[in-house]
Amino acid sequence: MEYHLKAPLSEEDVRKLNIGDTVYLSGEVFTGRSRIHRYIFDEDHVLPQEAARRGAMVHVGPIMVKTETGWELVSFMPTSSLRFEKWGADSVEKWGLRIIVGKTTMGQATLDAMEKYGCVHVSPQCVSPNLWHDSITIQGVELFEELFVELL
């Protein structure tokens, strides 16, 4: 089946999906790599409400540049979701995730949480940042100062 879904998703939206379905996702999502998971779960911080209300996360560390008018997206390349397994079940439960987008898959603990709380993991058929670039609008950047890593 083919589905066109808009985040934030309902539990009903995700429970109707099956392996092999094609999902087109639009709407508001938030992004992050392992650093945000460590910051929230291992260092005991809180995910900003603006991100949490979206219920949709893309495992990606976008490359962005601050401009006079906001943020400019340079690159958007999803990363392997299995790298997040340590925090997967907690992120599904505590962040209220309904959908996770990323390469590869997640482990058993996250799968169990996804089944319990109504969440799916989807993998993009094409992960070229150039194909997604023009369809992404940056609405805001949270935790930049806290998570920024300066390269010398």
C-alpha positions as a Markdown table, in Angstrom:
| # | Residue | x | y | z |
|---|---|---|---|---|
| 1 | Met | 0.0 | 0.0 | 0.0 |
| 2 | Glu | 1.0 | 3.6 | -0.4 |
| 3 | Tyr | 0.3 | 6.2 | 2.3 |
| 4 | His | 0.7 | 10.0 | 2.3 |
| 5 | Leu | 1.0 | 11.0 | 6.0 |
| 6 | Lys | 1.4 | 14.3 | 7.7 |
| 7 | Ala | 3.2 | 14.7 | 11.0 |
| 8 | Pro | 2.2 | 14.9 | 13.8 |
| 9 | Leu | 0.7 | 11.4 | 13.3 |
| 10 | Ser | -1.9 | 9.6 | 15.3 |
| 11 | Glu | -1.6 | 6.1 | 16.7 |
| 12 | Glu | -4.2 | 5.0 | 14.2 |
| 13 | Asp | -2.0 | 6.4 | 11.3 |
| 14 | Val | 0.9 | 4.2 | 12.3 |
| 15 | Arg | -0.9 | 1.0 | 13.3 |
| 16 | Lys | -2.3 | 0.6 | 9.8 |
| 17 | Leu | 1.2 | 0.5 | 8.2 |
| 18 | Asn | 2.8 | -2.8 | 7.3 |
| 19 | Ile | 6.3 | -3.9 | 6.2 |
| 20 | Gly | 6.7 | -3.1 | 2.6 |
| 21 | Asp | 4.3 | -0.1 | 2.5 |
| 22 | Thr | 5.5 | 3.1 | 0.8 |
| 23 | Val | 5.1 | 6.1 | 3.1 |
| 24 | Tyr | 5.4 | 9.7 | 2.0 |
| 25 | Leu | 5.9 | 11.9 | 5.0 |
| 26 | Ser | 5.2 | 15.6 | 5.3 |
| 27 | Gly | 4.7 | 18.0 | 8.1 |
| 28 | Glu | 6.9 | 19.0 | 11.0 |
| 29 | Val | 9.7 | 16.7 | 12.3 |
| 30 | Phe | 12.7 | 17.1 | 14.4 |
| 31 | Thr | 16.2 | 15.9 | 13.8 |
| 32 | Gly | 19.1 | 14.7 | 15.8 |
| 33 | Arg | 22.1 | 12.4 | 16.0 |
| 34 | Ser | 23.4 | 10.5 | 19.0 |
| 35 | Arg | 24.5 | 13.6 | 20.8 |
| 36 | Ile | 21.0 | 14.8 | 21.5 |
| 37 | His | 20.1 | 11.4 | 22.9 |
| 38 | Arg | 23.1 | 11.4 | 25.2 |
| 39 | Tyr | 22.3 | 15.0 | 26.2 |
| 40 | Ile | 18.7 | 14.1 | 27.1 |
| 41 | Phe | 18.9 | 10.6 | 28.5 |
| 42 | Asp | 22.5 | 10.3 | 29.8 |
| 43 | Glu | 23.0 | 13.8 | 31.0 |
| 44 | Asp | 19.4 | 14.3 | 32.3 |
| 45 | His | 18.2 | 17.2 | 30.2 |
| 46 | Val | 14.7 | 17.8 | 28.8 |
| 47 | Leu | 13.8 | 17.7 | 25.1 |
| 48 | Pro | 12.3 | 21.1 | 24.0 |
| 49 | Gln | 8.5 | 21.0 | 23.9 |
| 50 | Glu | 8.6 | 22.3 | 20.3 |
| 51 | Ala | 10.4 | 19.1 | 19.2 |
| 52 | Ala | 8.4 | 16.7 | 21.4 |
| 53 | Arg | 5.0 | 17.9 | 20.1 |
| 54 | Arg | 6.0 | 16.8 | 16.6 |
| 55 | Gly | 6.2 | 13.0 | 17.4 |
| 56 | Ala | 8.4 | 12.5 | 14.3 |
| 57 | Met | 12.1 | 12.2 | 14.3 |
| 58 | Val | 14.7 | 11.9 | 11.5 |
| 59 | His | 18.0 | 10.3 | 12.5 |
| 60 | Val | 20.2 | 12.9 | 10.8 |
| 61 | Gly | 22.7 | 15.6 | 11.8 |
| 62 | Pro | 21.8 | 18.3 | 9.3 |
| 63 | Ile | 24.6 | 20.7 | 8.3 |
| 64 | Met | 23.3 | 24.2 | 8.5 |
| 65 | Val | 24.7 | 27.7 | 8.3 |
| 66 | Lys | 23.4 | 30.7 | 10.4 |
| 67 | Thr | 22.5 | 33.6 | 8.1 |
| 68 | Glu | 21.2 | 37.1 | 8.7 |
| 69 | Thr | 17.6 | 35.8 | 8.1 |
| 70 | Gly | 17.8 | 32.5 | 9.8 |
| 71 | Trp | 19.3 | 29.1 | 9.0 |
| 72 | Glu | 20.3 | 27.7 | 5.6 |
| 73 | Leu | 20.4 | 24.0 | 5.0 |
| 74 | Val | 23.6 | 22.8 | 3.5 |
| 75 | Ser | 23.2 | 19.0 | 3.8 |
| 76 | Phe | 20.7 | 16.5 | 5.0 |
| 77 | Met | 21.9 | 12.9 | 5.1 |
| 78 | Pro | 20.0 | 10.4 | 7.3 |
| 79 | Thr | 22.2 | 8.1 | 9.4 |
| 80 | Ser | 22.0 | 4.6 | 10.7 |
| 81 | Ser | 19.2 | 4.2 | 13.3 |
| 82 | Leu | 20.8 | 1.2 | 14.9 |
| 83 | Arg | 23.4 | 3.6 | 16.4 |
| 84 | Phe | 20.5 | 4.9 | 18.6 |
| 85 | Glu | 19.4 | 1.6 | 20.1 |
| 86 | Lys | 20.7 | 2.4 | 23.5 |
| 87 | Trp | 18.1 | 5.2 | 23.8 |
| 88 | Gly | 15.5 | 3.9 | 21.3 |
| 89 | Ala | 12.8 | 2.5 | 23.7 |
| 90 | Asp | 13.1 | 5.6 | 26.0 |
| 91 | Ser | 12.8 | 8.0 | 23.1 |
| 92 | Val | 9.7 | 6.3 | 21.8 |
| 93 | Glu | 8.1 | 6.3 | 25.2 |
| 94 | Lys | 9.2 | 9.6 | 26.6 |
| 95 | Trp | 9.2 | 11.7 | 23.5 |
| 96 | Gly | 5.9 | 10.3 | 22.2 |
| 97 | Leu | 7.4 | 9.3 | 18.9 |
| 98 | Arg | 5.0 | 7.9 | 16.2 |
| 99 | Ile | 7.6 | 7.7 | 13.4 |
| 100 | Ile | 11.3 | 7.5 | 13.2 |
| 101 | Val | 13.1 | 7.9 | 9.8 |
| 102 | Gly | 16.6 | 6.6 | 9.4 |
| 103 | Lys | 18.8 | 4.1 | 7.6 |
| 104 | Thr | 19.0 | 0.5 | 8.8 |
| 105 | Thr | 16.7 | -0.6 | 11.6 |
| 106 | Met | 16.4 | -0.6 | 15.4 |
| 107 | Gly | 16.9 | -3.3 | 17.9 |
| 108 | Gln | 14.5 | -5.5 | 19.9 |
| 109 | Ala | 14.0 | -3.2 | 22.8 |
| 110 | Thr | 13.0 | -0.3 | 20.5 |
| 111 | Leu | 10.7 | -2.6 | 18.5 |
| 112 | Asp | 9.0 | -3.7 | 21.7 |
| 113 | Ala | 8.4 | 0.0 | 22.7 |
| 114 | Met | 7.2 | 0.8 | 19.1 |
| 115 | Glu | 4.6 | -2.0 | 19.3 |
| 116 | Lys | 3.5 | -0.9 | 22.8 |
| 117 | Tyr | 3.2 | 2.8 | 22.1 |
| 118 | Gly | 2.3 | 2.9 | 18.4 |
| 119 | Cys | 5.4 | 4.0 | 16.5 |
| 120 | Val | 7.0 | 2.9 | 13.3 |
| 121 | His | 10.5 | 3.0 | 11.8 |
| 122 | Val | 10.8 | 3.8 | 8.1 |
| 123 | Ser | 13.9 | 3.9 | 5.9 |
| 124 | Pro | 14.1 | 6.3 | 3.0 |
| 125 | Gln | 14.4 | 4.7 | -0.4 |
| 126 | Cys | 16.7 | 7.5 | -1.4 |
| 127 | Val | 19.0 | 9.1 | 1.1 |
| 128 | Ser | 20.6 | 11.7 | -1.2 |
| 129 | Pro | 20.6 | 15.0 | 0.5 |
| 130 | Asn | 20.3 | 16.8 | -2.8 |
| 131 | Leu | 16.9 | 15.2 | -3.5 |
| 132 | Trp | 15.5 | 16.3 | -0.1 |
| 133 | His | 17.1 | 19.6 | 0.1 |
| 134 | Asp | 14.6 | 21.8 | -1.7 |
| 135 | Ser | 11.6 | 20.3 | 0.2 |
| 136 | Ile | 12.9 | 21.1 | 3.7 |
| 137 | Thr | 12.1 | 24.3 | 5.5 |
| 138 | Ile | 13.9 | 25.0 | 8.8 |
| 139 | Gln | 11.4 | 26.4 | 11.3 |
| 140 | Gly | 13.8 | 26.6 | 14.2 |
| 141 | Val | 17.0 | 25.4 | 15.8 |
| 142 | Glu | 17.0 | 24.2 | 19.4 |
| 143 | Leu | 19.9 | 23.3 | 21.7 |
| 144 | Phe | 22.5 | 24.6 | 19.2 |
| 145 | Glu | 24.8 | 26.1 | 21.9 |
| 146 | Glu | 24.4 | 23.1 | 24.1 |
| 147 | Leu | 25.2 | 20.5 | 21.5 |
| 148 | Phe | 27.5 | 22.4 | 19.2 |
| 149 | Val | 30.9 | 20.8 | 18.7 |
| 150 | Glu | 33.6 | 23.2 | 17.6 |
| 151 | Leu | 36.2 | 21.7 | 15.3 |
| 152 | Leu | 39.7 | 23.2 | 15.6 |
